[in-house]
Amino acid sequence: MTVPTLMQNHQRKVYVTQLHKVYSEMSQALSLYITEKNAVNLKESRFNTIDGLNDFISSHLKVVKDCGSAVKDCFASQYGYINSSTVISGGNPTCNRVITLASGAILCIDVENGSGSINEDDEQEGSTTNLKGAVATIEVDVNGTSGPNIFGRDYFVMFIDNDGTIKDYAFEEYGLVTDSSKGSYTGAFGKIMDDGWQMNY
């Protein structure tokens, strides 16, 4: 193997390790939250509401930066696609909560009963993310604003089921997408899990 190939393979392993860390941390926290609330699922714990989400974050995640609902205040200014020069930038996208974890990962979290809500100043508090039947979505940049800032390399979308399971409905629906046709819903997270936590693309 050539040196560039070895470096690419190493970097892919680093991204997957960082992704798995976020997945494990969130899975454990969600399970613990359900138990602590004496609930049988996330809806019963009220995690799927803005108040519940805020309670979960403050009590179960190690947050080093809180950007409220503003994506631009935490995430990189632009993101591209694996097989495309198209770059997403500009505008002022929002999520119900945007935070940076102690691990360096940045999360944009939307919950079922939080998307699109308007505050008393007539400002949008959350995005209108397509949950695809999940109770929440997490868009995550596993290494913060460091490059390459590419969907499917260091940026992924996770879907949270009512029982706290984290999966990828986008991958289940249309597999891995490497261009801009599905926006950030590339199915890359599901592909990595399906391949035994390997980035084989």
N, C-alpha and C positions, 0 to 999 in steps of 0.2 A: 504494500500500500504506500501511496505517496504521502508526504508530510501534510499537504492540505487536506487530504481525505481523512487522515488520522485526527487532525485538529477538528474537522467537521463532526466526526463521530464522537469525539470527546465532548464537544459543545452540546451536541444533542443529548448526551447522557446527563450533562449538567442541567439542562432545561427540564428533562424528565424527573430528575432527582428533586428539583425545586418544585415542580408540579405535584409530585407525590407527597411532598412535605405539606403543601397547602391542603391537598385532599385529605391527608391523615389528620391534620389539625382540625379541619372543619368537621370531618366525620365524628371524631371523638367529642368535640364541643357540642355538636347537635344532639348526639346520643345522651350526653350528660345533661343537657338543657331539658330534654323531655323527661328524664328521670327526676331531676330536681323540681320540676313543676308538677310532679305526680300526674303526668299526662300520658296518654297512650300514643299520641302523635303530635306533630308540630302545630297543626291547627288548634288542637285542644290546648297547647301551651301558649297560643297566641303569637308564636314566632312570626306568623304570616301577616302581622299588622306592623305599622310603623313603631308603635310603642313596644311591641314584643321584640322586634328587630333591634331597636336601640338597647333594650334590656339585655338581650343576648350578647351584643357586641361589648357592652360595658362590663359584663360579668364573666365572659368566657374567651375573649380574644385579647391579645397583647398588642394594643394599638399605639403606634409612635407618632402618627399624624392623622388628624381627622379633617377631611375636606368637606364635611357636610354632604351636600348633594352635587357638588360641582366636580365633574370628571376632570376638567382642565387644570384644576388645582393640585391634582395628585399624579395623573397619568401623563405619559409623554404627549407631545403636541401632535404627533401623527403616527399612523400605523399603516403598514403595507400588507400585501398578500404574497404567499409563497411563489406562485407562478404568474404573477402579474405586477406591473409597475404601478398599478392603481394605489393611491395612498389616501387614507381617510384622515382628514384634518379640518380644522376650522369649526365654526359653530360653537355652541355651548351646551353639549349634552349633559344630562343629569341622571343620577340614580338615587334611590332612596337613601343610601349611605355609601360614601366613598372614603376608604380608609387605607392607610399603609400599616402593615403588620411589622412586628419586630424582626421577622425573617427577611424583610425587604420587599415582600410581595405586596402588590396593590390590588385591592378588591373594590369592585363596583357591585353592590348588592341591591336587587329589587325583589320585593315581596308581593305576594298575590293581592293583598288589600292595601298596597301602598302606591302602586304605579299611577302616575298622572294626577295625584292629589294636588290641590291648590291651597296655599297658605293665606293668611289674612291680608297679605300684601299683594295678592293675586299673582303670586309667583309659583311656577311648577315645582313641586317638592320631589317628584320622582319621575322616571322615564316611563314610557308605555311599552316596556319590554314584552315580547311575546314569550310567555312562560311555557307554552306548549303542554299545559296540564300540570306543571310543577307548582309547588307553593312558593318557590323563589329561584332566582338565577344569580350566579356569581360570574362576573367577568373578571378575569385575573391576569395581571402581568406579573409573572413569577419572579422576575428580577428587577422590578421597579422600572425606572425610566431608562435604564441601560439598554443598549441595542440588543438584538436587531429591531425590536418593536415590529414584529411580523405575526399576524394571525396564524396560529398553528406552530409557531416556533417558541415564543415566550409569552404569547397571549392566547388565553383559552376561555371557553364558556362552559360552566358547569350548571346542571339543573338539580334542584333539591326536591325530592319526593316528600310526601307527607310523613312517611315513616323515618325520615332523616337520611335515607339513602341518597348518595350523590351519583348521578349518571349523566349521560349525554343524549338527550332526545333528538338533537340535531343529527348526530351520527346514526341513530336508529332510523331516522326518517330518510336521509339522503346520503349517508356515508361521508367520506372525506371530500371536502370541497376546497380546492387550492386557489380559487380565484375570488372575485368580488361578488359573485352571483347571489350569495346568501348572507352578505354582510359579515359580521363577526361570527356568525353561527357556522363555523367551518366543519364541525364534527371531529376536529383534531383530538380533543380530549378523549372522546369515545374510541377513536382509532388507536390511541396509545394504550388505553386500558385493554382493548380487544386483543392487542398484540403483546400482552403480558408486560406492560409498562416499558415498551420499547418505541422509539421514534423511528419507524422504518420507512419513512417517506421523505 
